[in-house]
Amino acid sequence: MQAFGMTKIERRNKKSGILTVLLLLLITLFVGSVILSHAEDKDSKSAGTRTIVIDPGHGGHDTGVQGPDGSIEKELSLNFAQILAKELKPDYEVVFTRNGDYQVALTRRASVANHHGADMFISIHTGGGYQYQMNTWSVFYYQKTDLRLGENRLKAVAPDNNEDSRLNWNHVQLRHQKQSRALAGCMKNQLAGNPEIREVALTGAVLRVLEGLDMPAIIIETGYLTNPKTEKRLKDIAFLTDVAKSIKMGVDIYLTR
């Protein structure tokens, strides 16, 4: 009877031991899968999704330049910004300074980019002039210079706003001047490859929208909206998509150089 009891206890202990081993095995597998999943997430993040801030110019009561057929810069810049974002998003995290029709102060545009620790800032605008034949595209970067843009183009990048006079980081962009110029050069080269863009200018100037940005930053001016042909092109989705692909290529080249 005692021997039978001992055998029964041994069987129970053996069964309990097997269950314990199985339980430990399951816990090990679970913890391992969690760690692996975490590592994969960490790797995908560390592989590093770069953050690009897109800044559609103007907004709200600040309409920007108006074309001969009634198109306005604030709408065209937002529309193109959204098309550009679609091209960038598979490979980059995209942040907008505005995603609707409202006014955003220059300080706010800069603070959004700085808050997100952006790797790059691209502001979208159109030009305007008194000669309707003008058709030059421009890529601007921040540079301390005596250069002053003409009245219409100055308003396009630096509208008069009392709040904007309180910039905290005056000319912080200067420490990124070399990188911003390099980025602007990449953009110029890619845009110039489009047969429908006649000329692309590369210009350094004092531009208030870029002053407080602590990362490489540029302004792309998509031709003169006051030119009827340009106005028509800037409403052509196929053309804008091609341009967005060129800008995406410029971003890729700059970040992998």
Secondary structure as the mmCIF struct_conf table of DSSP 4:
data_model
#
loop_
_struct_conf.conf_type_id
_struct_conf.id
_struct_conf.beg_label_comp_id
_struct_conf.beg_label_asym_id
_struct_conf.beg_label_seq_id
_struct_conf.end_label_comp_id
_struct_conf.end_label_asym_id
_struct_conf.end_label_seq_id
HELX_RH_AL_P HELX_RH_AL_P1 GLN A 2 SER A 46
TURN_TY1_P TURN_TY1_P1 ALA A 47 GLY A 48
STRN STRN1 ARG A 50 PRO A 56
STRN STRN2 GLY A 59 GLY A 59
TURN_TY1_P TURN_TY1_P2 GLY A 60 HIS A 61
STRN STRN3 ASP A 62 ASP A 62
STRN STRN4 GLN A 66 GLN A 66
TURN_TY1_P TURN_TY1_P3 PRO A 68 ASP A 69
BEND BEND1 GLY A 70 GLY A 70
STRN STRN5 ILE A 72 ILE A 72
HELX_RH_AL_P HELX_RH_AL_P2 GLU A 73 LEU A 88
TURN_TY1_P TURN_TY1_P4 LYS A 89 ASP A 91
STRN STRN6 TYR A 92 PHE A 96
BEND BEND2 THR A 97 THR A 97
BEND BEND3 ASN A 99 ASP A 101
HELX_RH_AL_P HELX_RH_AL_P3 LEU A 106 HIS A 115
TURN_TY1_P TURN_TY1_P5 HIS A 116 GLY A 117
BEND BEND4 ASP A 119 ASP A 119
STRN STRN7 MET A 120 GLY A 127
BEND BEND5 TYR A 130 TYR A 130
TURN_TY1_P TURN_TY1_P6 TYR A 132 GLN A 133
STRN STRN8 THR A 136 TYR A 142
BEND BEND6 ASP A 146 ASP A 146
HELX_RH_AL_P HELX_RH_AL_P4 GLU A 151 VAL A 157
BEND BEND7 ALA A 158 ALA A 158
HELX_RH_3T_P HELX_RH_3T_P1 ASN A 162 ARG A 166
BEND BEND8 ASN A 168 TRP A 169
TURN_TY1_P TURN_TY1_P7 ASN A 170 HIS A 171
HELX_RH_3T_P HELX_RH_3T_P2 VAL A 172 HIS A 176
HELX_RH_AL_P HELX_RH_AL_P5 GLN A 177 LEU A 191
TURN_TY1_P TURN_TY1_P8 ALA A 192 GLY A 193
TURN_TY1_P TURN_TY1_P9 PRO A 195 GLU A 196
STRN STRN9 GLU A 199 ALA A 205
HELX_RH_AL_P HELX_RH_AL_P6 ARG A 208 GLU A 211
TURN_TY1_P TURN_TY1_P10 GLY A 212 GLY A 212
BEND BEND9 ASP A 214 MET A 215
STRN STRN10 ALA A 217 TYR A 224
TURN_TY1_P TURN_TY1_P11 LEU A 225 THR A 226
BEND BEND10 ASN A 227 ASN A 227
HELX_RH_AL_P HELX_RH_AL_P7 PRO A 228 ARG A 233
TURN_TY1_P TURN_TY1_P12 LEU A 234 LYS A 235
HELX_RH_AL_P HELX_RH_AL_P8 ILE A 237 THR A 256
#
